Amino acid sequence: MSGGDKLDFEIRPNPAPVSAADRAALLANPGFGRVFTDHMVTIRYADGKGWYDARVEARAPIPMDPASAVLHYAQEIFEGLKAYQSVDGGVTLFRPEANAARFAASARRMAMPELPEQAFLESLEHLVGIDRDWIPSVEGGSLYLRPFMFASEVFLGVRPANEYLYVLIASPVGSYFSGGVQPVTVWVSPDYTRAAPGGTGAAKCGGNYAASLVAQAEAIEHGCDQVVFLDAVERRWVDELGGMNVFFVYDDGSLVTPPLTGTILPGITRESVLRLAERAGHTVAEQPVSFEQWQADAASGRLREVFACGTAAVITPIGEVRHPGGSFTVGDGGPGAVTMSVRQQLVDIQRGAADDEYGWVRRVR
Ligand SMILES: *Cc1c(COP(=O)(O)O)cnc(C)c1O
């Protein structure tokens, strides 16, 4: 299949789905990424043949040859988005077209074939449709969707593989913040960087995460929740967290986030925050922020709030910053008013509780 050709999905319902009672017990407290639904979607790709064998089937282990290319050279990319129970009883996705486009961009960077947007979106609709009873109804809950693709060719030579498997799985998740939104403490890594110019920082690939884990572990050792990465060249400019983008809010009401120069993952939440803040009358800018300036502005009080953003936690206030030279707080260390207001606007749109004037919400049921 190529370009706009339509892929037919074969539906093979799980013959032994989880019982309603067991599912209800799992949905009462799903946590994050531990509980999975009854089905998955798989689509295969081979050079010369294109995309084929699209299926909705029982979620099951994937048989894999030990020489599968992904296990050796890490040609793997993924996405993350959520299906929400809308206030009117329907089911919605938030900007899934943006995830489809980013998945294709990640594929290009990793020398992988692009899954057509249409097939990506249909895979989401099929899985959310067949597993709709897995969407938690608890406040703040959602069905986290994880599309991913990897090199499945059995070959140890170093070159782009010529066979790939696309898979979509779903995991019900509870509210990220069970006891109200809590600010996090971040660790500014002195030793590790996440992405260098010309590297894979703008691609959503598993390899970026593998490289960030030791820095995240270092953050935990220092009593922090998350790591902040500085740029790889000067070790001076703030890039982002391990899996979230970052925003600075100043006393004049302006918001600043580092620009997308290739070392930062282009977050869909980031882009949405830029639009919403501007609509609410804030000046927004994509500008480099140095770590020295961050410290100086926090000390002078010019910097009022800092927050991280991404699909999993939506918007997370950053209260305290630790680094090898000491620590400091931003504002009074609590969630800031601008942070919480942007968060609310975003959550309301995602849940269908506010006008979707940008056409971000896609109804799937
Ligand atoms: C996915 C991701 C983000 C956030 O992107 P969203 O589209 O907002 O979920 C930010 N940084 C990294 C490194 C990511 O992988």
The ligand as an SDF file (V2000), in Angstrom:
LIG
                    3D

 15 15  0  0  0  0  0  0  0  0999 V2000
    6.4870   12.8560   24.0660 C   0  0  0  0  0  0  0  0  0  0  0  0
    7.5000   13.8080   24.6040 C   0  0  0  0  0  0  0  0  0  0  0  0
    7.1700   15.1130   25.0240 C   0  0  0  0  0  0  0  0  0  0  0  0
    5.7490   15.6190   25.1120 C   0  0  0  0  0  0  0  0  0  0  0  0
    5.0510   15.5720   23.9100 O   0  0  0  0  0  0  0  0  0  0  0  0
    3.4600   15.6290   23.9190 P   0  0  0  0  0  0  0  0  0  0  0  0
    3.1130   15.5600   22.4900 O   0  0  0  0  0  0  0  0  0  0  0  0
    3.0870   16.9170   24.5400 O   0  0  0  0  0  0  0  0  0  0  0  0
    2.9930   14.4700   24.7240 O   0  0  0  0  0  0  0  0  0  0  0  0
    8.1920   15.9460   25.4160 C   0  0  0  0  0  0  0  0  0  0  0  0
    9.4810   15.5330   25.4340 N   0  0  0  0  0  0  0  0  0  0  0  0
    9.8280   14.2940   25.0590 C   0  0  0  0  0  0  0  0  0  0  0  0
   11.2680   13.9010   25.1030 C   0  0  0  0  0  0  0  0  0  0  0  0
    8.8600   13.3910   24.6320 C   0  0  0  0  0  0  0  0  0  0  0  0
    9.2230   12.1520   24.2740 O   0  0  0  0  0  0  0  0  0  0  0  0
  1  2  1  0
  2  3  1  0
  2 14  2  0
  3  4  1  0
  3 10  2  0
  4  5  1  0
  5  6  1  0
  6  7  2  0
  6  8  1  0
  6  9  1  0
 10 11  1  0
 11 12  2  0
 12 13  1  0
 12 14  1  0
 14 15  1  0
M  END
$$$$
